Amino acid sequence: MELGTILGIWAHPDDETYLSAGLMAEAVDRGSRVVCITATRGEGGSMDEERWPPDTMGSVRERELLRSLARIGVNEHHWLDYPDIDMDTPLPDAGAARVREIMAEVQPDTVLTFGPDGMTGHLAHMSVCTWATQAFEDVAPSGSCLHYATMTPAYVEEFQAIFEPLEMFRPGTPPVTPPEELSIDLALDEDALDRKFAAIQEHESQIGYIVDAIGADVFRREMANEWFRLASTKP
């Protein structure tokens, strides 16, 4: 799948891996430029405060993200360093200008980010969508495409009940797009999935409780596809 220069814009360390590691790795292997923006260091995301004290989470998740990106060959990354507080707190409006500046420099052919739903209903995710969409309208080059992460009806049928006890998705999420309306529909082969699974395992502070709850095989299978819908094409 040829997407040209890719710019991913995400809220927390691991967002990029869950939703686009396969796409990024494939692009890097083809020699395409891949740039990733992360708005926060995810310091609000301690799942086990005894093992992962909240005051260390920012540095822990920073290291996890950099190891994860290295697994898929991505070496251009930008931290915006906004505070990660909780699921109900949006990110500062100032992030829009920061994203616009980076996008103007990168001049991406493809922008990957959350939709207005934030995938999970997390307000920080929604903030990132707003920034990315506005920056795309302002400075993206002609012919570039903005894609929002989504899921399919088959995914929801298979996995939503499994994840429901973990409260990962708020009511009304995840977004669902019929297969015929997808702009990107990537099914990872076994080698690509091995690589993605290795990348997500670097986010040790975030995935341990998920693997314990649903099992490694289910978790791996859940990550075997990456889907996006087309939000906009720049004239």
Order of alpha helices (4+ residues) and beta strands (2+ residues): beta-alpha-beta-alpha-beta-alpha-beta-alpha-alpha-beta-alpha-beta-alpha-alpha-alpha-beta
